[in-house]
Amino acid sequence: MAPPNVLMVGTGEYTTGFVGGGMSGSDKKVGVVGLTIFDLRRRGKVGKLSMVGTSGNKFPAIREHLQKNIAQVYNNLDTSFASFPSDDQKDPDAYKAAIDALSPGDAITIFTPDTTHFSIALYAIQRQIHVLITKPAVKLLSEHQTLLAEARKHGVFVFVEHHKRFDPAYADTRHRAVSGSLGDFNYFYSYMSQPKSQLETFKAWAGKESDISYYLNSHHIDVCESMVPAFKPTRVTASAAKGIATDLGCVPGTEDTITLLVDWEKKDDTSKRATGVYTASWTAPQKAGVHSNQYFHFMGSKGEVRTNQAKRGYDVTEDEAGLMWYNPFYMKYAPDEEGNFAGQGGYGYVSFEKFIDAIAALKEGRATLDELDRRGLPTLKNTIATGAILEAGRRSLDEKRPVEILVEEGVWSLR
């Protein structure tokens, strides 16, 4: 069967590495999505490529950036794509024309502001287009369940891009937890932060369309959810710090750091309870030595695990940058000895390949949607607790009270 054509929705840092008229200053200088999809095309796993944004006038500079920093670096790796809207137009609904240009069975990737995910994903799903959405899938639990129902109705695979599930250390930890060797879930603590400089990139939406918990806590809440399938969350209490982001120009009320305290209980034995504490911040020091400081501690009734994703025993010191810890397990940008892109083993890349391989398995009849759910992939069904916790956390902050999570006959709700 012919491989799926892929539309990349969103033209920002994670897709292209292009921010504010030039190359990003973060660790994603050439992006992740575009580079990965271009290489999957080289390998014959995807077909024609396209990209859609809201302002067509960005595309000439994006093409120049990709040609210089990807094609010329990796043996002329093909970075061509069709673009929407045209270079002389602006159109916030250009994604509709771009999706309409696809055929049933093709795919899209969505890396856009959180508030746009639902409408874009729903439009694609209803046209039988497979969907990969960056985390969080959506901001509202009701929208999550609507997408899940629509995806089942139209036979579409929807994958939430929680790439940390494929980090080797995290995957090993999850296996130990799910296999039972660590015993029943008892306690989980996570921390993830990025430096203040990232707020320059996020200022357009930070505190307006989303918050730091949706942006970063979503990672470790999903990791926790994937590790404890026998447990469900029951209540969320949120707390936040403020003052730094607003001093840096973000809108009043923008939180600097958000902590979610989550009560969990075992599904078949409510006497067994656990506590999850998830903290995220985008106001860390500018020179922390890492782009993302991130780690977690899982404790069960028979054992515990501590994982530090920021410091992997690989540090580099340079006169200007100082001491830095790098993570080549995420995206390996260094070319191989022949000058080709060689990052296929990075878990940032693996996440997209899992999505494309799942589509192929569906098309060829080697898997069903239910079977893909059972594989533990970050599907809509397998990430619903994460969606519930994130919205409950937002409501807890806004309403200044704990928020309960209920599950009745398979339907999730907040109270």
Disulfide bonds with the S-S distance in Angstrom:
none
